[in-house]
Amino acid sequence: MIQVNCDIGEKGHLHAGDRALMDYIQIANLACDGHAGDKETVAAFLALAVERGVAISAHLSYPDKPNFGRASLALPEAELLAALDAQLALLPEVKLVKFHGALYNDACRDASLADLLAGWLMRNNINGLLAPADSALAASARRLNITVLREAFIDRRYAWDATTGHLRLADRKTGGVITDVAEALAQAEDIVLRGRVNVSGNPAHPDWRDIKADTVCIHSDSAIALELAMKLHAALAAAEKAAAAAGVKGNIRLVKPGYCGTAGLPVYGRQHIGVSPGGAMDCFSLRRGNLMLGNPENSPVLEIVGPPEIEMLTPGRFVLTGARYDAFLQRGTGEPIAVEHSRVCEVQAGDQLTFGTRRYGMYTYFCFRGGEGGPVPAEAVPFSAVNSWADPSGRIRVLPGPEYSCLQNVGDFFLTQWRTTFKMDKMGIRLTGEPGLTCGMGNMISGAVADGTIQLTPDGPIILLRHRQTTGGYPRIFNVISADIDLLGQFAPNQAIHFLQVTLEEARAFAAQKEEVLTKLK
């Protein structure tokens, strides 16, 4: 499904047009006080996005409100990055970024600037970027394993730059803005369905060029923005339903995508060539959900961080595992039906699943099996029964790591009131706590790391997760036992975390207990 993104919050937190647009888009690019917006605006639209299931990206620019960020600024690198730091501070939890105006255009053409910005994104744990598919900015981001959502514009005309051999946006001052809804919808159709865009400026004599897009942008400052968003939303929904009716493969449709994606089990055996295992953050919940449905346990599922709205396109059954949300099933015009966590639920085509408040955890797994009939347990499975192998006090259990002996105050690690920080993603979790740990060794040669390796950096411990790098140059003081790796995936930012050292024999026994829970479902 193509996603619609929109630059939001450029006219104040009470702007009615921007608020109305939030019903028809999937990604809101929030202005963060660089070219527009302020702390109050960001807070207001962030709350609205959560309410309406819209994903958020930080919309960052040159610090230039007088020119609305549309003028290129020759800033020293340190000054530019400091300005971006200040803007991103308004959205500390966001992992998706879009640059604005002149900074966007400059970085798309200038490889050096693109490299600078991509490096800044990586250092700030940003793992998603909106950028044109063939731009220097996209290329720099991909080299650092930052996911690029390929962006195209439907309310701006395109031109062809023969010098660079790339598409560029036509000049706003010379007819580059599309002001007719029908023309914008026609351009959207060409981009989404045919992968092409006209660069001649004359619909009667088109000059088609290839364009690839995962998301299309509507500018909120356009006079046609709301009407265009409404009609595009309706057209995309109709196209998806028509595809489903025609037999196009698929069981569900994301009415609102939230922040989610497909996930499977990790793939090991490639670390020697620099490839991490990846996979779901909570593999136990993924496997359990699949087994409850009678699926192969490695079947792909939907991994949810920000709740979507899901429409069922076929009859079937599903189960929600992992992090717990209040969830509701809408069937026809009846009252919403509460969906129990960890209970298989029968559905019909047309049913819609929505989510409310998150109760615990970070990653929810939507596991689905098409077709009618099959096992439907009478009761939901309680958390205590599922996680009977976990430490009763909720501690994360560890074994000594290769550089364990370098610690000068081992006991402090287990006595410290550690907390997770906002510097966490699928690669790892940075911890904070007092007193700090000290290590008796100097520089070390980089060595292999594993799922759950705890490295002691100058800024404190980091726990590595399944999307980690494959080697590390900091002391590996402990390693989380394999049975508890999935528990780490459910820690939220600013959450207390405590540790318990166990023996290798105990670690193996806990892993066996965990597998026994799944074996009973097979």
N, C-alpha and C positions, 0 to 999 in steps of 0.2 A: 504494500500500500504506500503510495506516495504521501509524504507528510507535508502539511502546509505550515510554514513558519511566518511570523509577522513581527516587525519591530514595534515594540510596545513601550509605553511609559514615557514617551517623548513630549507629552503635553500635560503632564500633571496627573496625580493619582485619582482625580475625580472625573477625568475625561470620559464622557459617556460613550463616544465612538470606540475608544480603545477597550473599554469594559465590555461592550457588546461584541467586539471581535473575538473575545476569549471563548465564545461559544462555538466558533467555527474554525479554530486552528488547533494544531497539535503541539507546536513549539512557540513559546513567547520569548522573543529576544529583548530582555529588559535593559533599558538604558541605565547606566550606572554612574551618572554624574560626570561623565567625560564630555560628551556632546550635548547631553540633555539628561533629565531625570535627577533624582536625589534620593536620599535615604528613605524619606517618607513614601515616595512613589514606588521604590523597590519593594518596601514592606507591604504596601497595599496590593500590588499586583502579584507578589509572591503568594500571599494568602489567597487571592482569587484563583491563581493557577492551581494551588492544592485543592481548592474547593471544586474546581471544574475539570480536574484531571489533565491539565495541560503541562507539558514539560517546559523547563526553563533553561534558557541559555543566557550567559552574561554578555551583554552587547557593549563592547569596549572600543574606545576610540582615542585619537589624539585628544589631549586636554584642551578643548577649543570650543567652548559654548558659543562665543560670538559668531563663529562661522558654522555652527552646527556640525563640527567635525568634518567639514567638506573641503578644508584646505590642507594641503600637505605641509607638514612642519618638519624642519631640519633640526630635530632635537638630539642632543647627546644620548647615547644608548642608555646610560644610567638614568637619565631624567625621564625618558620614555617608559622604561620598565617600572620606575617608581610610580609614575602616573597610572600605569596599568595595575600595579599592586593595590593602589588606593581604590581604584574602581572595583576590582575583584573582591576587595574586603567587604563590600556590601552584600555579596552573595558567596559566603565562604564555603557552603556545602555544594555549590553547583559544579558539575564536572563537564559542562558543555559551554563552548565559547563561540561567539561570532564577532568578528571585528567590523567596524562601521566606517562608512564613508571613505575619506581619503586614505585612512590607514588600511582598510580592506583592499582598496584598489592598488595602493603602493605595494603592499605585501604580495599581491597576486602577480606583480610584474618584477619585483626586485628580489632576487634570490637571497641576497645577504640579509635583507630585512625579514624575509620569510624564515630564514634559519634562526635569526635572533628571536622572533616571536614563537617559533615552534619550540625552541629550547626553553623559553620562559614558560610555555604551556606545560612542558614535561616537568619542570622543576616545581610547578604548582599543582601537580597531580591532576591536570586536566586531561581527560581521556577522549574527548570528543570535540570536533571543530566543524563549523559550517564554512564551506569554501567551494569555489568553482572547481570542477573535476580536473581540468587541465592546467591549473594555476601553479605558480611557484610555491605558493603557500600550502596548497594541498600536498605537493611533492615533499616539502620539508617535513610536514606533519607525519606523513606516512613513513618516512625514514626513521622516525622516532616511535613508531607503533601507536600513533594517535589516530583514532578512528575518524575518518573524514566523511561527513554527510555532504554529498555532492549537491551544491545549491544552484538553482536557476531562478530567474526572475520572470514573472508573468505580467508585471505592470511596467516594464522597462523594455525598450527596443534594443536589439543587439546590432553590433557592427562587426566587421571582420578586419583584424589587424594583419595586413599582408606582411608586415615586417617581422612580426613574431610568429605568425601562423596560428594565432589564437583568437578566440572570441573576446570581445570586450563590450561593455555597455555603451550605447550611444550617448552622446553628450546631452545632459538634461536641458541645456539652453538652446539646443537646436533640434527639438522634437523627439528627444529620447524618452519622454514620459508618455505612456499609453493612458489615455483618458476615456476610452470607450470600453465599456464592460464586455461587449461582444468580441472586440478585437483581443482583449486580454484573455478571455476564455478560449478563443481560437488558438492563441499562442500556447496556453496551458495544454490544450489537447495535442498540439504538435509535439511539445516537449515530453509529455507524459506517455503518450501512446506511440509516437513515431520516432522519438529521440532526435528531433531536428528543430531548427529555428531559422527563421527568415532574416537575413542580414542586409537585404536590399533596401529596406524601408518602404517598399512598394508591394503591397499584397498582390497586385495584378501581375507583377514580374518578380517572383520570389527567387532568392539566391539561398538555397538551403545549405545549412552546415550542421554537422552532427553535434549533439549536446547530450550529456548524461546527467541525470538528476535523481537524487533520493528524496529531495525536498524542494518545494517551490516557495518563493517568498512573495508576500504582499506587503507593501509599505503602508503603514498606518496613516502617513501624512498625505496619502493620495485621496482625492475627492471621491473615488469609486471604491475605496477599500472595503467598506462594509458590504455593499451590494455584491462586489466581486467575491468576497469570502463566502457569503451566503450561497451564491449560485455555484461556486466551485465545490463547496461542501456537498450540496445536493447532487451535483453531477458525478462526483467521485463515489458517493454512496450508491447512486443508481447504477453506475458502471460495475461496481463490485457485486451488487445483487444480481445483475444481469449475467455476470460471469459465473456466479454460483448456480443460477438457474440453467445455464448452458452446460453445466457439468464440469466446470473448471475445478481442479482438485483443491480442496481446502475444507476444514471443519469449522473454523472460526473466522470472525472478522473483528478487527480492532476498531470499534466505533470511535474511541479515544485511546491513543496509544499509551498514555502515561509515560512511564520510563521503564521499559522492559525489553526483553529480547529472548530468542531461543537459546537454550543451553543444553549441553549433554555432559557426559562423563569426561574426565581428563584423559588425555592421550600421553602416556609415558613412553620413554625409550628414545626421545629425540634431544635430550638435554646436551648430549655431546656435540650437537651441531647448533646449539644456542637457542633451542625452541623449548619454551616452558610448557608444562602439561595443560594449563588452561582449564576449561570446563566450569561446571557449576560451582558456586561458592559453598553450597551445602549439598554435597552429593548424597548424603544419607537420606535427606528429605526427597530428593529427586528419585532415587531408587525406590524408596518406600511408596511414593505416590504411584509410580508405574506398576509396581507389584500389586498394589491394592486394586488396580484396574485390570490386572491380567495382561498388561503390556510387557514386552521385554524391558528389563530394568534399565537398559541404556537408551531407551527411546527419548528423543528430544522433547523438551517441555518448554513452557514459557516461564522465564525467570523474571520476577516482578520486584522492582524497587519502588517505583511510583505507580500507584494503582491505575490500570486502564479500565475501559469499559468494553466488555466482550460480548459480541453477538454470536450465537450458535448458528451455523449454516446447515448443520446436519443433526439428526438425532444422535444421542450418545450419552456418555456419562463422564463426569470429571471429579477430581478431588483436589483440594487445596492443602498443601503441606508447607513446612518451613515457617517463616514468620506469619503471625496471625493478624488478620484484618477482620473487622466486621464486614460481612459480605452478604449480598442480597441478590436473589434471582427474580427478574421481572418476567412474568408470563402473560402475554396479552395485556389486557387492561386491568387485570386483577391487582390485588395488593402485593407488594414485594414480599418474597419469602426469604426468611433468614437462612443462610447457608452455614452449616457447622463446619468448622475447621477439621480436617482429617476424617471427613465422612464422604463416601461416594454419593454423588448426586446425579439423578437421571435428568436429562434435558431433551427438549424438542427443538427442531429448527425454529428460529425466531426468538427463542428465549435470550434474555440479556442478563449478564452478570455485572454487577457494580460493586464497588468497595467503599467502605466508610473509614472509621478510625483504625489506625494500626495499634494493636495491643502489645505486641512484643516482637523482637527480631528485626531483621533488615531485608531478607530475601524470601519472597513467597514463591511457591511453585504451583503453577496451574498445569495439571496433568490431565490429558483427555484421551478417551477411547471412543471412536465412532461406532455406530451400529446400536441396535437395541438389545436389551437383555444383558445378562452377565451378573457378576457378584455385586451385591449392594449390602454391605454390612449394616446391621440394624442400629448400631451405635457408633458414635464417633470414637476414635482412639485417643485416650487421654495422653497428655504430654508426658506424664510421669511414667506411663507404661512404655511409651516409645523410647524414652531416653533413660531407661533403667540402668544402662551401663555408665552413665555420666557420673561425675563426682556429686554426691548429695548436696554439698555446700556450693556447688556451681564453680569450683575452682578449675582452672585449666592445668592439666598435668603435663609435666615436662621431664625430659631426660637431660643429663649433662651433654653439652656440645663439645666439639673438638678443642676449643680454646677456653673451656670451663675453668681450667686451672689458673688462668691469668687473672680471674676475679680476685680482688683483694678484700672484698666484703660480701661474700656469698649470701650470708644470712639476710642482708638488707634487701636482696631481690625478693625474698618471700615475705618480708615484713612491710615493704613499701606499699602504700595505698596507690597503686597504679590506676590510671584512667586512660581510655582510648582518647585520641584527639580527632580533630576534623581532617587531619592529614592521613586519610585512610581510603583505600580503594581496593580493587581486586588484586593488586600486587602485594599490598601489605598494610599493616597497622602501626602507626607510630604511637608510642606510649609516653606519658608524662607522669612524673611523680617525684617526691622528695623522701629521703635524700638521694642524690644521684649516685650512680655506680662508678667505680674506678677500676681500670684494667692495668695490669702490670706489664703489658707487652707494648712494643712500639708498632711501627708499620709492619704489615704482613702482606705476603703475596696472596692475591685473590685465589679463593678456593671454591669448590662446589657448594651450593646451598640446596636445601630441600624444602618441601612443604613444611611450614611450621618452624623453620630455622629462626632463632632469635639472635639478631646481631646487635652488638653494642656500638652505637655510633657516638660521635662527640655530642650529639643532641639528644641522646637517650636511646633506649631499646626500640628496635623495629621487629615486628613479627612478620615473616614473609608468608604469603599465601600462594595459591596455585597459579596465579598469573604473574608470578615473580620473575626476576631475572634468573639466569642459570648459574652465575658465579657472584661472589661478593668479597669485598676487601676489608670488611670489619670483623672483629672477633665474634665467632659463633659460640655464644656462651651456653645456650640451651637449645633444645628442639622440642616442640610440642609433640606429644605422642600422636600416632596416626588416628586413634579413636576420637581425639578431640579437635582435629583440624576443622571438621564441619561446624563445630560449635563456634569457632572463631568467626565464621562467615555471618553469624547472626548478631555480632556485637555492633551496636550503634555508636556514633561519636559521643564522647564525653560520658562513657559508661565505665563504672568501676570494674576492674578485672584483677583477680587474684590467682596465684600459682601454687602448685603443689608438686614437689619432686617425688618421682616414683622410680621403681627399678625396672629394668628391661623385662623381667619376667612378668611384673604387674602390667606393664604396657601391652604385652602380648595377650594377657588374659582379658584386658578391657576390650581390645580389638576383637577377640573371639566372641565376647558377650554381645558386642554391637552387631556382628554378623549374624548371630543367632536370632536377633530380633527380625532381621530381614528373611532369614531362612524359613521362619514360620509362615511367611506370606507367600512363599513359592509353591 
